[in-house]
Amino acid sequence: MLLTINIGNSSIRFGLFNNNHYNLKCNRSWIINSTPYRSLDEYILLFRNIYHQYGILSQLIQNIVIGSVVPPLTNIVEQSLYEIHKIKPLIVDRYSSSPIKHYSHQLGSDLYANAIAAYTLYNNNKNTTLVVDFGTALSLTCIDTNGILKGIIIAPGVNSSLTALIGNTAQLSQIELKKPPSILGLYTETCIQSGIIYGYLSMVEGLINRVNEELKTNCFVIATGGLSHIYTPLTKKIHIKDKLHTIKGLKILFDYNN
């Protein structure tokens, strides 16, 4: 099996795939927080406990691929996995081979993986694709039918904005991130929920409209990231939701570079 790992600023997403170039079905996926800092021994123990919890036999994992936007975490995760599997993971980045053409020297591996998965999985639609990633940052990655990366939009993430707001507001407990009963709230909690849910939804819809207008097309829109399940049902602008989209892109990157 192939273990794919996407290391982000807020979380680390894992996915297990059959070691087959034509199979993008994820057999098992889990997520852990990127913080707090953990030592090498703590990561080794944590990974072994997760394997035990999910009934994963470590000896069945024959290959590992890592995409990371947090360099300090890359090495320690790589070392801990080597201690368990005695396998050197493949570290992929924007310079790794793929069917995608881009000219960026700052492209994160997660956005690169998003573009690759969009082009590989949805190019049959004959539409330019747009991946909306509700992650630590809110990002929109656009790829055309020729595999050319048209560009990216990055805005503050939903949780980052909510945390900043609550942190600067007196006498507020943790706000649950969910759709409020109405646009206009009557209590502080529902007022903030409306701003965060419908405010971000309006921004995403507005950005999709602007991209479509600039490119003179109607993009096929994919939503991914930890909060995509909250926003996708509230708009017709998003055509499909796949929380595993990024790690599927890492799987494809592994296939191209192995």
N, C-alpha and C positions, 0 to 999 in steps of 0.2 A: 504494500500500500504506500501511497504518497501522503505525507503530512505537510499541509500548507499552513503558513503562519504569516499573518498580517499584523505588524507591530505598529500601533498608533499611539498618539499622545495620551489618550484616555483609556484605551483598552487594547488587548491582544486577542485577535480572533484566530481560532484554529479550525482546520477542516481536514477530514480524511477522505481520500479518493482512491479508487482502484488505480493501480499503476498501468493505465491504458490510455493511449493518446486520444482515443475517440470517445472516452467516457467522462462526462463532466457532471455526473451525479455524485453529490457529496453524501457519503455514508453516515458521517457524524460530524457535528460542529459544536464548539463550545467557546466561551469567551471568559477572559479574566481581566481584572483591572491592571492598568500599567503602573499604577501607584498603589501602595507605597513602594519604596525601594526594597528589593529582596536580594539576599546574598545568593551565591552560586548554589550552596547546599539547600537553601530554601526553595529555589526553583526546581532543583532535582526532586526534592520531596513532594512539591506541589504537583509536578507533572506525573510522577509515579502514582500519587493519590488519585489524580484525574483518570489515568488509565485504568486503575482498579475500579473506580466508581462506574465507569462506562463499559467495563468488561473488555478493554482494548488490550490485546497481546502485543507488547512492545516489539517482539521479534518479527511481527508481520509488517512493521514499518521499515521499508527498504530504502526510501528516498525522502528527503526533507527539502523544502524550499521556503525561504524567508524573504519577505519584502518588508522594509522598515523605514519609517520616517523619524525614528528616535535612535540615533547612532549609539548612545551609551547603553541602550538596552539590547542592541543587536548582538554584541559580543557575549554578554552573559547568558542570553537565551541560547545562542549557538553553542557555547561551552557546556551548558547544562544538558542539552540534547545530545551532544557528543558523548558525554559521560554515560548517558542511559543507553544510547543506540550504537555507539562507536561508528557513527556515520557523520561525515562532514557535510553540513547543509549547503545547498546552493543559495547564495545571496544574490538576488536579482535587483536591478535598479533601472533607471531610464536609459542606460546604455546597453542593456541586455537585448539580444536579437528578438524581433517580433515582426508581424506583418504591418505594424504601425509606422508611419512616417511622421517624425516630429523634429523640431529644431530648438528645443528648449534645453537649457543647461541647469534648470531649477525644478524640473518636473519630479514630483514625489512618486515613489514606487506604487502607492495606492491609487493615485490618479492615472498613472500609466496602466496599471492592471485594469482599472475601470474602463479605459478606452479600448484596451485589447479585448476584453470580454464582450463589450458592446459590439465591436466590429465583427468578432468571430461568431457570436451567437445570433445577432439580429440583422446582419447585413442583407439577408434574403428579403427583408422588408423593402429594400431599395430606397430607404430613407436615411437621411443624416440622423445620427442618434445622439441623444443628450442624456448623460448620466447625472442624476441629482443625488448626491451623497450627503445624507443627514448624519454626519459624523462629528468629531471634535470641532471641525470647521464645516460650514455648509459650502459644498463645492458643486459646480456644474461643469462637466467635461464633455466637449463636443467633438465628434469624429464623423467624417463624411464617408460616402460609399466607396471612396477610393483608398480608405485607410489613412487619410491625412488628418492629423489633429488640428482642428480649426481654432481651438482656444479653450480657455478655462476661466471660470468666475469663482472667486473665493470670498466668502463673507463669514462673519462670526457665527459660530455654531449655536444651536438652540440652547443646549445646556449651559454653555458659556455665558450667553446673554441672561438666562434665568438666574444663574448663580451670581453674576455681577449685580443684577437688580436686587435680589434678596439680600445680598451682602451689604448693600448700601441703603437698605430700607429698615427702619426700626420696627421692632415688635412684629416681625413676620416669621412664622415657622416655615418649614419646607413646603413648597407648593407642589402639589401633584400635577404632573404634566399630562393633562387630558383635555378633551374637547369640553368646553363649558356649555351650560344649557342654553345660552343665548349670546349674541354678539355684545350687547351692553350688559355689563355685570353690575350687581348691586352690592357685592361684598368684595373685599380686597382680593381674596383668593380667585374668585371668578373673573374679576377685572384683569388680573395678571394673566390668567389662563387665556382669556380672549386675546390679549395683546400678543402673547407668545405663539399661540396656535394660529389665529387668523392673521396676525401680523406677518409671521413667517410664511404662511400659506400665500398671502397676497404678494409677498416679495418673490417667492418661487414662481408663481403664475406670471407675474410681471416680467421676470427675467426670461422665462420660456418664451413669452410673447415677443420680447425684444430680440432674442436670438433668432426666432423664426422670421421676424421682420428684416433683420440685418442680412440673413442668409437667403431670404426670399424662398423659404421652404417651410414645411411643417415637420419638425423633428419628431422622431419616435423617442419617447421619454421613459427612462428606466429609473426607478427610485431604489436606493440601497442605503445602508447605514442603520444604526441602532434605533433611530426614531422614525424610520420611513413608514412603519405600520400605522403611525398616528396620522400622518398627513395624506397618505395615498388615498384613503377612502373619501377624503373631503374635496377632491378635485378631479375633473375629467382631463386635466392637462397631463397627468401621469398615466402611462398606458400599462405599465407592469411594475410590480415590486419584487425585488429579490435581495434579501439581506445577505446572501452569500455571493453576490455578484463579484465583489473584489477578490475573494479567494479563488473564485473560478478563473479570474484573470491571472492570478499567480500560478494556478495549475497549467494554464495555457503557456505562460512564460517558461515554466519548467520544461514543458514538452519541446519548446523551441530551442532551449539552451542546454538540453541534456544529451 
